[in-house]
Amino acid sequence: MLTRLMLYLFILAVGAFIGLKGNLKEQITSKINTIQALCLLFLLFIMGIKIGVDKKVLSSFFKLGYQAVILSAFSVFFSVLFIKLIKGYIIKDIKQEVNKNEF
């Protein structure tokens, strides 16, 4: 499990390094969103196949679905709440900084 996590983090770091250095051609960077969407759809397709094959998941689908809805609802709610709080704090600091520079 730890080896797989390290592999994922390594791949993420390599991608970030390549993107940071700007070594990608314009043709690739202009199509990053499309490539990302296609990879996400492929991943969801594979996950669906895996769920369909696993009989335990299918038998407890409604219980897991209920828990997933609750978990995702709380995740979205608190993500939006924290973003609003942080955004308000940052905007407040920027306005104070602008006001200091005007005098």
C-alpha positions, 0 to 999 in steps of 0.5 A, spaced: 500 500 500 505 504 501 509 503 495 503 504 491 502 511 494 509 513 493 508 511 486 502 516 485 506 521 489 512 520 485 508 520 478 504 527 481 511 530 482 514 528 476 508 531 472 508 538 476 516 538 475 515 538 467 509 543 468 513 547 472 519 547 467 515 549 461 518 543 457 511 541 454 510 543 446 504 548 445 500 543 442 500 538 448 499 544 453 493 547 449 490 540 449 491 538 457 484 539 458 481 534 453 487 529 455 485 530 462 477 529 461 478 523 457 483 520 462 478 521 467 472 518 463 477 512 462 478 511 470 471 512 471 469 506 466 474 502 469 472 503 476 465 502 474 467 495 471 471 493 478 464 495 482 460 491 477 465 485 478 465 485 485 459 482 488 460 485 495 460 492 493 453 490 489 450 487 495 451 493 499 450 498 494 445 502 497 448 502 504 455 505 501 451 509 496 447 513 502 454 513 506 457 516 500 452 521 499 453 524 506 460 524 506 460 528 499 455 533 501 459 534 508 465 535 503 462 540 499 459 544 504 465 545 508 470 546 502 465 552 500 465 554 507 472 554 508 473 557 501 468 563 503 472 564 509 479 564 507 477 568 501 474 574 505 480 574 509 484 575 503 480 580 500 480 584 507 487 584 507 488 586 500 483 592 501 487 594 508 494 593 504 491 598 498 488 603 503 495 603 507 498 605 500 494 610 498 496 615 504 
